[in-house]
Amino acid sequence: MSYLIAVTLLWAFSFSLIGVYLAGQVDAYFAVLLRVLLAFVLFLPFMRRVSAALTLKLLVLGAVQLGLMYLFYYQSFLLLTVPEVLIFTIFTPVYITLLYDALQRRFRYRFLLAALLAVVAAAIMRYQGLTQDYWLGFAVVQGANLCFALGQVGYKVLLEQQPVKLVQHQLFGWFYLGAVLVALPAWYLLGSTQYPQTATHWAVLLWLGLVASGGGYYCWNKGATLVSSGMLAVMNNMLIPAGLVVNIVLWNRDENLLSLTIGSVLLILSCMLCKPVRNSVKPGVANGPTN
């Protein structure tokens, strides 16, 4: 749980950086490529050879969760306002819950209820008036949400199925390489010459690539293997109150403190629904690796 909380705080800063300093100023495809390439270089020294089957699965998961997700995500900022992107990301918990239960061939109503409660909480905290022509943007954001959910669930299930405990930081280079294999041809075929022009652009991209992506996604996915699918789903919407707090403290944005408080309480209740039942094995943890 501590991994997910730490990354939530980290990403709370990163969201506004994209909308304020990069969207419309730096080519989205180049920004995606640089982020995943920097993350790959960061983990390159730790990479170890693993079986061909495991390598392929890690490449596919990285391609989906980071490569495809980022392509959708950055394009959404060109179609929507930042508040609209935020409100449309609240459906990710539901996707995670349904995907994980489908792969496990079971249905946990408590986790789905917790995910739905997290959606309601996020909507209360973040809802603002939507523009009229937003349906394309909505579809693009849902593409990003699905890719992010598929990657998280797929990685969690993959490591739970391993017969031996794996050292995750030795695997994650393959994960980032999968993202590079998607971002590189996308930039070559669709990118423009709108490259970073200022020191601020480069500083933001370095931060996003090395810290938010490089360290962030490793810690987030590792944390995903240590909690239940319901808790993972709920934590996906914790970014919204964290982001609002960052806006209030650092950027002095006017936010509705009442809606923030109500939404935060509902998120806490949704987390309580995800606690393991007494005298039962904690779901999704027993077979998970610890490093």
Backbone torsions as a table, in degrees:
resi	resn	phi	psi	omega
1	MET	NA	-35.9	-179.0
2	SER	-62.2	-34.2	177.7
3	TYR	-62.3	-45.3	-177.2
4	LEU	-67.0	-38.8	178.6
5	ILE	-65.2	-44.5	-179.3
6	ALA	-62.0	-42.9	-179.2
7	VAL	-69.7	-35.9	176.4
8	THR	-57.9	-44.6	177.8
9	LEU	-64.3	-39.5	179.0
10	LEU	-64.0	-48.1	-177.3
11	TRP	-71.0	-21.2	177.8
12	ALA	-59.1	-33.1	177.5
13	PHE	-78.3	-34.2	-170.8
14	SER	-71.9	-32.2	-175.0
15	PHE	-60.1	-48.8	-178.6
16	SER	-67.2	-30.1	-180.0
17	LEU	-60.8	-39.5	179.8
18	ILE	-66.4	-50.1	-176.8
19	GLY	-65.5	-34.5	-174.7
20	VAL	-87.7	-42.5	-169.0
21	TYR	-106.9	-17.6	-174.9
22	LEU	-117.3	-42.9	-175.1
23	ALA	-58.6	123.2	-179.7
24	GLY	81.0	-6.9	-179.6
25	GLN	-111.7	-31.3	179.3
26	VAL	-125.6	135.9	179.4
27	ASP	-51.7	127.4	-175.6
28	ALA	-62.0	-39.7	-178.2
29	TYR	-67.6	-37.6	176.9
30	PHE	-67.2	-41.0	179.5
31	ALA	-61.4	-42.4	178.1
32	VAL	-63.1	-47.7	-178.9
33	LEU	-59.5	-46.0	-177.8
34	LEU	-64.9	-39.0	179.9
35	ARG	-60.7	-51.9	-175.5
36	VAL	-72.6	-30.3	178.3
37	LEU	-67.9	-42.9	177.1
38	LEU	-63.5	-40.3	178.3
39	ALA	-63.9	-40.0	178.5
40	PHE	-64.2	-44.8	179.4
41	VAL	-62.0	-36.2	179.9
42	LEU	-61.5	-37.8	-176.9
43	PHE	-98.4	-2.8	-179.2
44	LEU	-56.0	-43.2	-178.9
45	PRO	-63.8	-20.1	-176.7
46	PHE	-94.4	-7.4	-173.5
47	MET	-64.6	138.3	176.1
48	ARG	-128.0	152.1	179.4
49	ARG	-71.5	131.7	176.0
50	VAL	-126.9	177.1	-177.8
51	SER	-60.4	154.1	-178.9
52	ALA	-60.4	-38.9	-178.7
53	ALA	-65.3	-44.3	-179.8
54	LEU	-68.0	-39.4	177.8
55	THR	-59.2	-46.5	-179.0
56	LEU	-62.1	-42.8	-179.7
57	LYS	-64.6	-40.9	178.3
58	LEU	-65.3	-40.2	177.8
59	LEU	-61.5	-43.9	-179.0
60	VAL	-65.8	-43.6	179.6
61	LEU	-62.8	-42.6	177.3
62	GLY	-65.0	-39.2	178.9
63	ALA	-61.9	-38.5	-178.0
64	VAL	-80.4	-54.8	-172.5
65	GLN	-67.9	-36.0	-179.2
66	LEU	-106.1	-51.9	-175.4
67	GLY	-60.5	-63.7	-178.4
68	LEU	-67.0	-40.4	-179.0
69	MET	-59.4	-46.0	-179.5
70	TYR	-64.1	-37.2	179.4
71	LEU	-62.2	-43.4	175.3
72	PHE	-66.2	-45.9	-172.0
73	TYR	-61.8	-48.4	-178.0
74	TYR	-67.8	-35.0	177.6
75	GLN	-65.9	-30.0	-177.8
76	SER	-64.2	-29.9	179.4
77	PHE	-70.5	-19.6	176.7
78	LEU	-84.5	-16.7	-177.5
79	LEU	-104.7	-24.3	-172.8
80	LEU	-130.3	162.2	170.2
81	THR	-77.4	164.1	179.3
82	VAL	-59.6	-44.7	177.4
83	PRO	-59.7	-36.2	179.1
84	GLU	-67.6	-40.7	176.9
85	VAL	-60.4	-43.0	179.4
86	LEU	-60.3	-48.4	-176.2
87	ILE	-65.2	-32.6	-177.7
88	PHE	-81.1	-11.4	177.8
89	THR	-84.1	-4.2	-172.5
90	ILE	-72.9	-8.9	-177.9
91	PHE	-84.4	-7.7	-177.8
92	THR	-55.4	-42.0	179.8
93	PRO	-57.0	-38.6	179.5
94	VAL	-65.2	-42.6	178.4
95	TYR	-60.2	-43.3	-178.6
96	ILE	-62.4	-46.9	-178.1
97	THR	-61.6	-48.0	-178.1
98	LEU	-67.0	-41.3	179.7
99	LEU	-64.7	-44.9	-178.3
100	TYR	-65.3	-44.3	179.0
101	ASP	-64.9	-36.0	178.7
102	ALA	-64.8	-42.2	179.1
103	LEU	-68.0	-31.5	179.5
104	GLN	-88.8	-4.0	-179.9
105	ARG	56.2	49.0	177.4
106	ARG	-153.3	169.7	179.6
107	PHE	-136.7	123.5	179.6
108	ARG	-113.4	102.2	-174.5
109	TYR	-64.3	-31.7	179.8
110	ARG	-62.2	-40.1	-178.8
111	PHE	-70.6	-38.4	177.0
112	LEU	-66.1	-40.7	177.6
113	LEU	-62.5	-41.5	177.9
114	ALA	-62.8	-42.0	179.4
115	ALA	-64.2	-43.0	179.1
116	LEU	-65.2	-38.2	177.6
117	LEU	-64.9	-37.0	177.1
118	ALA	-65.4	-35.9	177.4
119	VAL	-64.6	-45.6	178.5
120	VAL	-61.2	-43.6	-179.7
121	ALA	-61.0	-45.9	-179.4
122	ALA	-64.7	-37.4	179.1
123	ALA	-64.8	-40.2	178.6
124	ILE	-62.8	-42.3	-176.7
125	MET	-74.0	-31.9	-166.7
126	ARG	-116.4	-5.7	-174.0
127	TYR	-65.8	130.0	170.9
128	GLN	-137.6	166.5	-179.4
129	GLY	-58.0	136.2	-178.3
130	LEU	-97.8	148.0	177.4
131	THR	-73.5	166.9	-174.8
132	GLN	-72.7	-42.9	-175.3
133	ASP	-98.9	75.0	-175.3
134	TYR	-122.9	2.2	-173.8
135	TRP	-66.7	-38.7	177.0
136	LEU	-63.7	-43.5	177.1
137	GLY	-61.4	-39.4	177.3
138	PHE	-59.6	-45.0	179.9
139	ALA	-64.1	-39.6	179.5
140	VAL	-63.9	-43.7	179.5
141	VAL	-65.0	-38.4	178.1
142	GLN	-65.7	-32.2	173.4
143	GLY	-61.8	-43.0	177.1
144	ALA	-64.0	-42.9	-180.0
145	ASN	-60.6	-45.0	-179.2
146	LEU	-64.6	-41.9	178.4
147	CYS	-63.2	-43.1	179.5
148	PHE	-64.8	-42.2	179.0
149	ALA	-66.0	-44.2	179.2
150	LEU	-60.4	-42.3	-180.0
151	GLY	-64.6	-45.2	-179.6
152	GLN	-63.5	-48.8	-178.6
153	VAL	-65.7	-42.8	-179.8
154	GLY	-62.1	-42.4	179.2
155	TYR	-66.4	-42.2	179.5
156	LYS	-61.1	-48.2	-179.0
157	VAL	-66.9	-39.9	-179.5
158	LEU	-58.9	-47.2	-177.8
159	LEU	-73.8	-29.5	175.3
160	GLU	-65.8	-27.6	-177.2
161	GLN	-86.4	-7.8	-178.1
162	GLN	-72.1	134.6	-178.0
163	PRO	-71.2	-21.0	179.7
164	VAL	-127.4	157.1	178.8
165	LYS	-71.3	132.8	-176.4
166	LEU	-111.4	147.4	175.1
167	VAL	-86.1	107.4	-167.1
168	GLN	-68.0	-34.3	-177.7
169	HIS	-68.2	-16.2	175.5
170	GLN	-83.2	-13.4	179.9
171	LEU	-95.9	-25.9	-164.5
172	PHE	-72.8	-18.6	174.0
173	GLY	-59.9	-38.6	177.7
174	TRP	-65.0	-36.9	178.0
175	PHE	-60.5	-47.9	179.7
176	TYR	-69.9	-32.2	177.3
177	LEU	-62.7	-37.6	176.2
178	GLY	-59.7	-39.1	177.6
179	ALA	-66.2	-39.8	178.6
180	VAL	-62.1	-39.4	-178.4
181	LEU	-65.3	-19.5	174.0
182	VAL	-91.4	-44.7	-174.4
183	ALA	-69.3	-35.1	-176.5
184	LEU	-64.1	-53.4	177.9
185	PRO	-65.9	-31.8	177.9
186	ALA	-63.1	-42.6	177.7
187	TRP	-66.7	-41.9	-178.1
188	TYR	-64.1	-39.8	-175.4
189	LEU	-86.8	-33.6	-170.6
190	LEU	-118.8	-12.0	-174.9
191	GLY	-72.9	160.8	178.1
192	SER	-112.8	-176.3	179.5
193	THR	-95.4	20.8	-179.6
194	GLN	-83.7	74.9	-176.1
195	TYR	-87.6	165.7	177.6
196	PRO	-57.4	136.6	-176.2
197	GLN	-114.8	-16.8	-174.6
198	THR	-125.4	164.2	176.3
199	ALA	-63.7	-31.1	178.3
200	THR	-65.1	-43.7	177.3
201	HIS	-55.8	-49.6	-177.5
202	TRP	-66.1	-39.2	180.0
203	ALA	-64.5	-42.7	179.0
204	VAL	-64.4	-43.2	180.0
205	LEU	-65.1	-39.5	177.1
206	LEU	-63.7	-43.3	178.0
207	TRP	-61.4	-47.3	-178.0
208	LEU	-65.6	-37.9	-177.9
209	GLY	-74.3	-49.1	-174.3
210	LEU	-82.7	-37.1	-174.3
211	VAL	-99.7	-61.4	-175.4
212	ALA	-65.0	-42.0	178.9
213	SER	-88.8	-54.8	-175.3
214	GLY	-58.1	-58.2	178.4
215	GLY	-81.1	-36.4	-173.6
216	GLY	-63.8	-51.0	-176.5
217	TYR	-70.9	-30.8	175.3
218	TYR	-63.3	-50.4	-178.6
219	CYS	-66.2	-37.2	179.8
220	TRP	-65.1	-48.0	-178.2
221	ASN	-68.5	-35.1	175.4
222	LYS	-64.5	-42.4	176.6
223	GLY	-62.5	-33.2	179.7
224	ALA	-62.8	-29.0	-179.5
225	THR	-79.1	-8.4	-173.8
226	LEU	-109.6	1.8	179.5
227	VAL	-129.5	168.9	177.0
228	SER	-71.3	162.6	178.7
229	SER	-64.5	-33.7	178.4
230	GLY	-66.0	-43.7	178.7
231	MET	-65.7	-39.3	176.9
232	LEU	-60.7	-42.4	179.6
233	ALA	-61.5	-47.1	-178.8
234	VAL	-63.3	-41.5	-177.2
235	MET	-63.4	-21.7	177.9
236	ASN	-65.1	-22.4	178.4
237	ASN	-101.8	-0.4	176.4
238	MET	-68.1	-17.5	179.3
239	LEU	-62.9	-29.1	-175.3
240	ILE	-67.0	-53.4	176.0
241	PRO	-63.5	-35.1	178.5
242	ALA	-63.5	-42.6	178.5
243	GLY	-65.0	-37.1	178.0
244	LEU	-65.7	-40.7	178.7
245	VAL	-62.7	-42.1	177.8
246	VAL	-60.3	-43.1	178.9
247	ASN	-61.5	-40.9	-178.1
248	ILE	-67.6	-45.2	-173.3
249	VAL	-76.1	-45.5	-172.1
250	LEU	-95.6	-40.2	-175.4
251	TRP	-104.8	0.2	177.7
252	ASN	54.7	36.1	176.0
253	ARG	-73.5	143.8	176.9
254	ASP	-79.0	119.9	179.3
255	GLU	-127.2	152.7	177.9
256	ASN	-79.8	103.0	-176.1
257	LEU	-66.8	-29.9	178.7
258	LEU	-65.8	-48.0	179.4
259	SER	-66.0	-35.5	177.1
260	LEU	-62.8	-42.4	-179.7
261	THR	-66.9	-46.7	-179.9
262	ILE	-61.1	-46.3	179.9
263	GLY	-62.7	-39.5	179.9
264	SER	-64.6	-39.8	177.6
265	VAL	-62.7	-42.2	179.0
266	LEU	-64.6	-37.0	176.9
267	LEU	-65.0	-38.3	176.9
268	ILE	-63.7	-41.8	177.4
269	LEU	-62.9	-39.0	179.2
270	SER	-66.1	-35.3	175.9
271	CYS	-64.7	-38.4	179.7
272	MET	-64.4	-32.1	177.1
273	LEU	-66.1	-22.0	-176.4
274	CYS	-91.5	-1.0	178.0
275	LYS	-66.3	142.2	-179.9
276	PRO	-64.1	144.1	177.9
277	VAL	-71.0	140.2	-178.9
278	ARG	-59.8	142.8	-179.4
279	ASN	68.9	22.0	175.4
280	SER	-129.4	158.3	-179.8
281	VAL	-75.1	136.0	178.8
282	LYS	-64.0	120.3	-173.9
283	PRO	-66.1	138.8	171.8
284	GLY	76.2	10.2	-176.4
285	VAL	-119.6	-32.3	-171.3
286	ALA	-55.3	-37.4	-177.7
287	ASN	-101.6	4.9	-175.9
288	GLY	-79.7	148.6	177.4
289	PRO	-71.2	164.5	-177.5
290	THR	-118.6	3.4	176.9
291	ASN	-151.7	NA	NA
